[in-house]
């Protein structure tokens, strides 16, 4: 149980996919304008990450044992299928959220954090429960990064920001600062 907690915390904070590995930057930069939208995008990512982790474990355990050369293409097919299912569900259940997320919802398909999870999980030899802990931690870490960025961007709208630092420049400065802060956690979990 302690190992699962370490895996979860490591993926969430210490080895945050977005702020440490720089994976999933497209939604991080694009959907982080509002906290509510960031939370919903984080939830969609968590769902896709958990299902991807389960499918990656199943494929590695039962299907690709003797055909590891098919691993990456299999992961891509699974991820694309899952994102299509999520997109259809969000469109049906919450048309407003579907319009808010816009192009960034189908871009989960090309979100390298999703593919990175499947590859990292495979390379680290995680079993089913370890893979789930890793997926939930990675999803919570991505959600945390989205919420932090969105809250800073919302506050900056009412702040007196110099003209040269508005817009994309401010987003990049904030992203770099958040990344530096999270990289400070790098020595905490040396075994994870």
Order of alpha helices (4+ residues) and beta strands (2+ residues): alpha-alpha-alpha-alpha-alpha-alpha-alpha-alpha-alpha
